[in-house]
Structure formats: structure tokens, C-alpha cells
Amino acid sequence: MLWVLCIFPFFVDTGGTEFLGDLKDNYYTVTLEVVPHMAVLQSTVDFKAIISHKNQQFQIDGASASDVNKEYIECKWSDDAGNSLQFPSKVLRNVCHLKSLYPWEGNEAATYTMNVTVYTDILGEKKQVAKGSTNFTLTDQINGHLKVSQHDNHLVLPKNTFRAGEGIMAEFQKEDNLYLHEFPFYEYTWLVSDSEEGVTFMPMYSFVISKPGVYNVTLNLSVSLTGKDLKVPVNLTGYYWKMFYINEAIETLNFTGTTTAVVDKPYMFSITCKCRSELSNNTLFLK
């Protein structure tokens, strides 16, 4: 089952092309793009077909065309889930858009192929000129990822490394475009290294860790969907995990060594670092 919603103007990533007609002097190509590549059921997927011509400059997105270069493009869309649609009927441009909804009912989580066939209408003659295809995946779980950050982290630290004893924020960033007639109910259950648990109704959670080490934060997400197009409420879930590091800030730093060095000769100095809970003494050799 496929629902068509509207024209949508922004996409990334490409698909395949098949050439038709005279390949020497007068052929067309079509590039297919899709966002997102992975979408949960009951969300929308955005497709875009970009048509190009070897010997002709197309008019871009509705700009007026001269009588000499007045060519219409028509796109017919279909996927291997059994959906078929011809949209739009005629456009004076080089881009066809399709925004489609894949409802929870009538579709299954799997990888599918979207196909587009391109026609031109020149002086009343309709001609098939190109075909293209791209893959997309429907899932039964919410798609997204976790981002972990620390406020005012002005120090230059390794990636995913944060200061001990100060606030840390975990945030869920979803990648699906859920289609709803009513507000969904989100419940976020957070766990930090199996020792701290919290429940929020917003996609963020703050916590503090005082001891250096390697940690992870996990999120179990539950989403309840209701709407006039759903015969029964739909419950979606998701599980996400991210590892991070906690280091202590240096309180004092002492440098011991000579103030001069010989070029291309080993040079030794000692750095003593005092953190909040331990003393670190390292001797470095530079050349």
C-alpha cells in the first residue's frame, strides 16, 4: 500500500540509470535519490528523479521555457512492494519528486526497489526515454542515533571523551519522518553502564560521572501512535547504544628539563601531572 502526499524538494544519495533510444546523439539519463534510505513503517520516504540530456539544457524547476526548448517531462513511479503511481503528469522542469507514505498496515519490513520511467512530450508526441531505480529499506524499529556531549567543553579532548564530575548530556536524534494525525507518545528509558536509570518524555537525559573510565549509555525507546488512519494503535520501539570515556581534569602541571636542545639529538624532559585523585609522572623523549 502506498500513499502519495506531496512534492518534496530535498534529497541525497543516488541510484541506477538505464538508457533508451538513440545512444549516439540524443539520449537521456535519470539519477534517483532517496531520503532516508532506512525508514520505519508509518513514515514517509522522499524520492527525487533528476533527468539530464546529452545535447539539451533543461529548464530548472518551473522556469519559463522558450518555444524552441519547450519540453515536458513525465515520470511513472513503481516499487516492488506492489505500488504503482504516475506522478506528476506533466512538468516543465528537469526534476520529478515523490513523497510517499508506507503505512504500518499492509507493508512489511524489508528492502525494496523504487523504479521510475521517464517520458517526454514534445509537440504532442509522448516518448519513453529513460529508466532508473534505487533501493530503500522499511524497518519495524525507529531509526536514529545517540549523541553524547558536555556543556562548555572548551578543552581539546579526544573524541567521545568528557570531564569527570561535570554534567553530560545524552540526546537521541531520530532519522524517520513519522506521519501522524495526532501527537505520538514517546517514552525514553536511559541506562548508564548498568548503574543509573532514568525515564524521560523528551529525547535527552543528563547525568554526572565522577570516576574516570570507559562507560556506555543505552536507550530503550517506545513510541505509541494513534490516528484516524490507524485501525488500532501502533507501538514502535528502538534500542541504541554509545560508548564514551571519562577523564579527570589536570589540577597542576610541572615541567622539569633543560631549556636548550641540540637539533636532531634526543631531548629528555619530565612532566608531572596532578589530577583530582591521583599523581601521574611521565618522562618523554623527543627527537
C-alpha positions as CSV (number, residue, x, y, z in Angstrom):
1,M,0.0,0.0,0.0
2,L,1.4,3.4,-1.0
3,W,0.0,6.9,-0.1
4,V,1.2,9.9,-2.1
5,L,1.4,13.1,-0.1
6,C,3.0,16.0,-2.0
7,I,6.1,17.2,-3.9
8,F,9.2,17.3,-1.8
9,P,12.3,19.3,-2.7
10,F,15.4,17.9,-0.9
11,F,17.2,14.6,-1.2
12,V,20.6,12.9,-1.1
13,D,22.3,9.7,-2.4
14,T,22.0,8.2,-5.9
15,G,20.6,5.2,-7.8
16,G,21.0,3.5,-11.2
17,T,20.1,4.5,-14.8
18,E,19.1,2.7,-17.9
19,F,19.5,4.4,-21.3
20,L,16.8,4.2,-24.0
21,G,16.6,5.4,-27.6
22,D,19.5,6.7,-29.7
23,L,22.6,6.4,-27.5
24,K,24.9,8.1,-30.0
25,D,23.3,11.6,-30.3
26,N,20.1,12.0,-28.4
27,Y,20.0,10.1,-25.1
28,Y,18.6,11.0,-21.7
29,T,19.8,9.9,-18.2
30,V,18.0,9.8,-14.9
31,T,19.6,9.8,-11.4
32,L,17.4,8.6,-8.5
33,E,17.9,9.9,-4.9
34,V,16.2,8.8,-1.7
35,V,15.9,10.1,1.9
36,P,16.1,8.3,4.2
37,H,17.5,5.0,2.9
38,M,16.1,3.3,6.1
39,A,12.6,4.4,7.3
40,V,10.3,2.9,9.9
41,L,6.9,1.8,8.8
42,Q,4.2,4.5,9.2
43,S,6.7,7.1,8.0
44,T,7.4,8.9,4.7
45,V,10.2,8.3,2.2
46,D,11.2,11.1,-0.3
47,F,12.3,10.2,-3.8
48,K,13.7,12.5,-6.5
49,A,14.5,11.8,-10.2
50,I,16.9,14.2,-11.9
51,I,16.7,14.0,-15.7
52,S,19.6,15.1,-17.9
53,H,20.0,15.2,-21.7
54,K,23.3,14.9,-23.6
55,N,22.5,17.8,-26.1
56,Q,19.9,19.9,-24.3
57,Q,19.8,22.3,-21.4
58,F,16.7,21.6,-19.4
59,Q,14.6,24.3,-17.8
60,I,15.1,24.1,-14.0
61,D,12.1,23.6,-11.7
62,G,9.4,25.5,-13.4
63,A,11.3,28.3,-15.1
64,S,9.7,29.6,-18.3
65,A,10.9,27.8,-21.4
66,S,11.2,29.2,-24.9
67,D,9.2,27.8,-27.8
68,V,12.3,26.2,-29.2
69,N,13.1,24.4,-25.9
70,K,9.6,23.7,-24.7
71,E,9.8,20.0,-23.5
72,Y,7.6,18.3,-20.8
73,I,8.8,15.5,-18.6
74,E,6.5,12.8,-17.2
75,C,7.6,10.3,-14.5
76,K,5.9,7.0,-13.7
77,W,6.9,5.5,-10.3
78,S,6.5,1.9,-9.0
79,D,8.2,-0.2,-6.4
80,D,8.5,-4.0,-6.0
81,A,6.1,-3.9,-3.0
82,G,3.3,-3.7,-5.5
83,N,2.7,0.0,-5.6
84,S,2.3,1.9,-8.8
85,L,1.9,5.6,-9.4
86,Q,2.2,8.1,-12.2
87,F,3.2,11.4,-10.8
88,P,3.4,14.2,-11.8
89,S,1.5,14.0,-15.1
90,K,3.5,16.8,-16.8
91,V,6.2,19.1,-15.5
92,L,8.2,21.7,-17.4
93,R,11.4,21.0,-15.5
94,N,14.2,18.5,-15.1
95,V,13.2,17.1,-11.7
96,C,10.4,14.8,-10.6
97,H,9.6,14.5,-6.9
98,L,7.7,11.8,-5.0
99,K,6.9,11.8,-1.3
100,S,5.3,8.5,-0.3
101,L,3.9,7.1,3.0
102,Y,4.3,3.4,3.8
103,P,1.7,2.6,6.5
104,W,2.2,0.1,9.2
105,E,-0.8,-1.9,7.9
106,G,-0.3,-3.6,4.5
107,N,3.5,-3.3,4.4
108,E,6.4,-5.4,5.8
109,A,9.8,-4.5,7.0
110,A,12.2,-5.4,4.1
111,T,14.4,-3.8,1.4
112,Y,12.6,-2.6,-1.7
113,T,13.4,-1.1,-5.0
114,M,11.8,2.1,-6.4
115,N,11.7,2.3,-10.1
116,V,11.0,5.4,-12.3
117,T,10.3,5.5,-16.0
118,V,10.7,8.9,-17.7
119,Y,8.7,10.1,-20.7
120,T,8.9,13.3,-22.8
121,D,6.1,15.1,-24.6
122,I,7.5,17.1,-27.5
123,L,4.9,18.7,-29.8
124,G,2.3,16.3,-28.7
125,E,4.3,13.1,-29.1
126,K,4.9,11.0,-25.9
127,K,8.2,9.1,-25.8
128,Q,9.8,6.8,-23.2
129,V,13.4,8.0,-22.8
130,A,15.0,6.6,-19.6
131,K,14.6,4.4,-16.6
132,G,16.2,4.5,-13.2
133,S,16.0,2.6,-9.8
134,T,17.2,2.9,-6.2
135,N,16.9,0.8,-3.1
136,F,15.3,1.7,0.2
137,T,14.6,-0.2,3.4
138,L,11.5,-0.2,5.6
139,T,12.1,-1.2,9.2
140,D,9.9,-2.2,12.2
141,Q,12.0,-0.1,14.6
142,I,12.6,3.6,15.0
143,N,15.8,4.7,13.2
144,G,18.2,7.1,14.8
145,H,21.4,7.5,16.9
146,L,22.7,8.8,20.2
147,K,24.8,11.9,20.6
148,V,26.7,12.4,23.9
149,S,28.1,15.9,24.7
150,Q,29.2,18.1,27.6
151,H,28.4,21.8,28.0
152,D,31.2,24.3,27.6
153,N,33.8,21.7,26.7
154,H,36.4,24.2,25.7
155,L,39.3,21.8,26.3
156,V,40.8,19.9,23.3
157,L,39.9,16.3,24.3
158,P,39.9,13.0,22.3
159,K,36.6,12.1,20.6
160,N,33.8,11.0,22.9
161,T,35.9,12.0,26.0
162,F,34.4,14.1,28.8
163,R,35.4,15.7,32.1
164,A,34.7,13.8,35.4
165,G,32.4,15.4,37.9
166,E,30.6,17.6,35.4
167,G,27.2,17.3,33.6
168,I,26.9,15.2,30.5
169,M,24.0,15.2,28.1
170,A,22.8,12.2,26.0
171,E,20.4,13.1,23.2
172,F,18.5,10.9,20.7
173,Q,18.4,12.2,17.1
174,K,15.7,10.4,15.1
175,E,16.0,9.9,11.3
176,D,12.4,8.9,10.5
177,N,9.6,11.2,9.3
178,L,6.7,9.7,11.1
179,Y,3.3,10.5,9.5
180,L,0.6,11.2,12.1
181,H,-2.7,12.8,12.6
182,E,-2.3,13.0,16.4
183,F,0.7,13.6,18.6
184,P,2.7,10.4,19.4
185,F,3.6,9.4,22.9
186,Y,7.3,9.0,23.4
187,E,8.9,7.3,26.4
188,Y,12.7,7.2,26.7
189,T,14.3,4.8,29.2
190,W,18.0,5.5,29.8
191,L,20.8,3.4,31.3
192,V,24.4,4.5,32.0
193,S,26.7,1.5,32.3
194,D,24.1,-0.7,34.0
195,S,24.1,1.5,37.1
196,E,21.9,4.5,36.6
197,E,18.4,4.5,35.1
198,G,16.1,7.4,34.2
199,V,12.8,7.8,32.2
200,T,12.1,10.9,30.2
201,F,9.5,12.0,27.8
202,M,11.9,14.2,25.8
203,P,14.8,12.9,23.7
204,M,17.5,13.9,26.2
205,Y,19.0,12.8,29.5
206,S,21.6,14.5,31.8
207,F,23.9,12.7,34.2
208,V,27.2,13.1,36.1
209,I,30.1,10.6,36.4
210,S,32.8,11.3,38.9
211,K,35.2,8.4,38.3
212,P,37.4,8.1,35.2
213,G,36.9,5.1,33.0
214,V,35.0,3.6,30.0
215,Y,31.3,3.9,30.0
216,N,28.3,3.4,27.8
217,V,24.8,4.9,27.6
218,T,21.9,2.9,26.3
219,L,18.4,4.0,25.3
220,N,15.2,1.9,25.0
221,L,12.6,4.0,23.1
222,S,8.9,3.3,23.0
223,V,6.5,5.2,20.7
224,S,2.8,4.9,20.7
225,L,0.9,6.1,17.5
226,T,-2.8,6.8,17.2
227,G,-4.7,8.4,14.3
228,K,-7.8,8.2,12.2
229,D,-5.9,6.2,9.5
230,L,-4.9,3.5,12.1
231,K,-7.4,0.8,12.9
232,V,-5.5,0.0,16.1
233,P,-2.7,1.9,17.9
234,V,0.8,1.2,16.7
235,N,3.6,0.7,19.1
236,L,7.1,1.2,17.8
237,T,10.4,0.5,19.7
238,G,14.1,1.2,19.3
239,Y,17.3,0.3,21.1
240,Y,20.5,2.5,20.9
241,W,24.0,2.3,22.4
242,K,27.0,4.6,22.6
243,M,30.4,4.3,24.3
244,F,32.3,7.2,25.8
245,Y,35.3,8.0,28.1
246,I,35.6,9.9,31.3
247,N,38.9,11.6,32.2
248,E,39.9,13.8,35.2
249,A,40.9,17.4,34.7
250,I,44.6,18.3,35.5
251,E,44.9,20.5,38.5
252,T,48.7,21.1,38.4
253,L,51.4,20.5,35.7
254,N,55.1,20.7,36.5
255,F,57.8,20.6,33.8
256,T,61.4,19.5,34.5
257,G,64.2,19.6,31.9
258,T,66.8,21.7,30.2
259,T,65.8,24.9,28.4
260,T,68.1,24.2,25.4
261,A,68.3,21.3,22.9
262,V,70.5,20.2,20.0
263,V,68.9,19.8,16.6
264,D,68.4,16.1,15.7
265,K,69.6,14.9,19.1
266,P,67.4,13.2,21.7
267,Y,65.9,15.6,24.3
268,M,64.6,14.4,27.6
269,F,62.2,16.2,29.9
270,S,59.8,15.2,32.7
271,I,56.1,16.3,33.1
272,T,54.3,15.7,36.4
273,C,50.5,15.9,36.2
274,K,48.4,16.0,39.3
275,C,44.7,15.2,38.9
276,R,42.0,15.2,41.5
277,S,42.6,11.7,42.7
278,E,46.0,10.6,41.5
279,L,49.5,11.7,40.6
280,S,50.9,10.9,37.1
281,N,54.6,11.2,36.4
282,N,55.7,10.7,32.8
283,T,59.2,11.1,31.2
284,L,59.1,11.9,27.5
285,F,61.8,11.7,24.8
286,L,61.6,13.9,21.8
287,K,63.8,14.0,18.7
